[in-house]
Amino acid sequence: MNERLGKLWQEYKEKVKAGQDPRTLYQQMVWPILLDSWKKSPVVEPQKFQFDVSIHTLGTSPEATTLAILGTRSSEVYVIHTPETRKYLEQIRRDVGVELYPIEIEKNDVVTIYKRIKEVVERNIGKAVALDVTGGTKAMSAGMASGGFFFRRFFPNIRVVYVDNEEYDEELRRPVAGSEKLVILPSPHEVLGDVDAFFALEHYSKGEFYEAQRYFRETAKKTKDNRYNVLADICVMYHAWYSLDIETAFEKSRKLVEELQTDTWLNHPLGKSRGFFETQSKILEAIKRFLEEKDYTRNKFGVFALAKTLLKKSEKHEMHGETILTALCAYRALELLLQERLSLYNLTPDMPLTDEDKIAIRREMSKILQKPEDQVEMHDKLGLFGMAILLIVKKDSCVQGIFDQKRLKALSLALQSRNSSLLIHGFDFPNEKQVEYIKECARKLLKDLEIRAELRLDPSIDMCFEKAGLDLFKW
């Protein structure tokens, strides 16, 4: 405490005990000295900081607000006050020597406080803004603090400040002059890593895995708890899987399974669910091997897993209203499954056809498209429609059961729609009804593959194509 102020305080205290009016005496005897001291060198913790803008809540002790303004050293000052505290504005303006921008509210109107904070901050993007919670009603201070810490997530230059004191005179019921200090309060987002974990879990629950892993990494840095990095790796695995970066997804899954075998996770829900992640790793490994070998015959599980992944991805795009991406994934799944059925006859889409097959395919297309045979176009490499027709010609029982004449006509129209869509060769938007039809056909082929290949998958296998539940992420 300033030695001069210490002596002055004792004199002030004696005079108050002698019966003089404490407020009048304070203004005449103590305040001018304290004010001058703060104008020269305000006391700020943890260190002095130059704010560009400050917003203050004003109560019935205007001196605290004045010290806060001087402590922030801001040149653009907003004071939120009530009709009852409006009378103190002129005194504050005179003491700080800076123009004030008053904002009048009712004493419990926190909504207006939130709105004004947002308005001021948006006008001052990139500038350091102090939100002073010292004065005003409890509701005003709470509104300022909660608004400040909330908006800090989006405007990192916001700081919440408060005028505190190291000594309080119980007899006079006020802070001892000279013991005041402006404290720049830490944000819970900075000192509590777990707050970032909440954001991570929120993103994870929405399937926003890339954002989730970023918050988990931040949590790991702040808490020094490496377990959060493992949660981040789970997010990276799902993000890669969803993005069809299968190699990255598999590598993450493999390392994850190894990590969950360690003592750290022995009694944790993730460790106890290691079997779930092992199954996911096997799924990814099968897809990876299929993509490398392109073997439809010896890796039925890889074909199944990739087709199911594409259909799951199609469903997720549909949930987000992304019709074009929904269509692309559904069409690719159907194409993949038809290619697998061709492999049963030792055929591929780009393999040269026999003259007998060409004649049969042209005849079948002519009936479906209702065109003369000489007007039916044939290509060297079979497209999705051509594969379905070839399988009909080969009397493939599964394809015959799915595609009758009417459905083949619908398939032809759906493929025309796909080929003219914006992300393929044209400018059209896919028909949702046609997309659903394609997905239905793909699902039937997928079910047949599961049974025919005797994969004997666990009934809960469908869950292994989804993300792990949030309940596994709790400590």
Secondary structure as GFF3:
##gff-version 3
##sequence-region A 1 475
A	DSSP	alpha_helix	3	17	.	.	.	ID=ss1
A	DSSP	alpha_helix	22	25	.	.	.	ID=ss2
A	DSSP	pi_helix	26	30	.	.	.	ID=ss3
A	DSSP	alpha_helix	31	40	.	.	.	ID=ss4
A	DSSP	beta_strand	44	45	.	.	.	ID=ss5
A	DSSP	beta_strand	53	57	.	.	.	ID=ss6
A	DSSP	alpha_helix	62	72	.	.	.	ID=ss7
A	DSSP	beta_strand	76	81	.	.	.	ID=ss8
A	DSSP	three_ten_helix	86	88	.	.	.	ID=ss9
A	DSSP	alpha_helix	89	96	.	.	.	ID=ss10
A	DSSP	beta_strand	100	104	.	.	.	ID=ss11
A	DSSP	alpha_helix	110	123	.	.	.	ID=ss12
A	DSSP	beta_strand	129	132	.	.	.	ID=ss13
A	DSSP	alpha_helix	138	151	.	.	.	ID=ss14
A	DSSP	beta_strand	158	165	.	.	.	ID=ss15
A	DSSP	beta_strand	168	169	.	.	.	ID=ss16
A	DSSP	beta_strand	174	175	.	.	.	ID=ss17
A	DSSP	beta_strand	180	185	.	.	.	ID=ss18
A	DSSP	alpha_helix	188	191	.	.	.	ID=ss19
A	DSSP	alpha_helix	193	205	.	.	.	ID=ss20
A	DSSP	alpha_helix	209	223	.	.	.	ID=ss21
A	DSSP	alpha_helix	227	242	.	.	.	ID=ss22
A	DSSP	alpha_helix	246	259	.	.	.	ID=ss23
A	DSSP	three_ten_helix	263	265	.	.	.	ID=ss24
A	DSSP	alpha_helix	269	272	.	.	.	ID=ss25
A	DSSP	alpha_helix	274	293	.	.	.	ID=ss26
A	DSSP	alpha_helix	300	319	.	.	.	ID=ss27
A	DSSP	alpha_helix	323	343	.	.	.	ID=ss28
A	DSSP	alpha_helix	355	369	.	.	.	ID=ss29
A	DSSP	three_ten_helix	373	375	.	.	.	ID=ss30
A	DSSP	alpha_helix	384	393	.	.	.	ID=ss31
A	DSSP	alpha_helix	397	402	.	.	.	ID=ss32
A	DSSP	alpha_helix	405	419	.	.	.	ID=ss33
A	DSSP	alpha_helix	432	452	.	.	.	ID=ss34
A	DSSP	three_ten_helix	459	465	.	.	.	ID=ss35
A	DSSP	three_ten_helix	470	473	.	.	.	ID=ss36
###
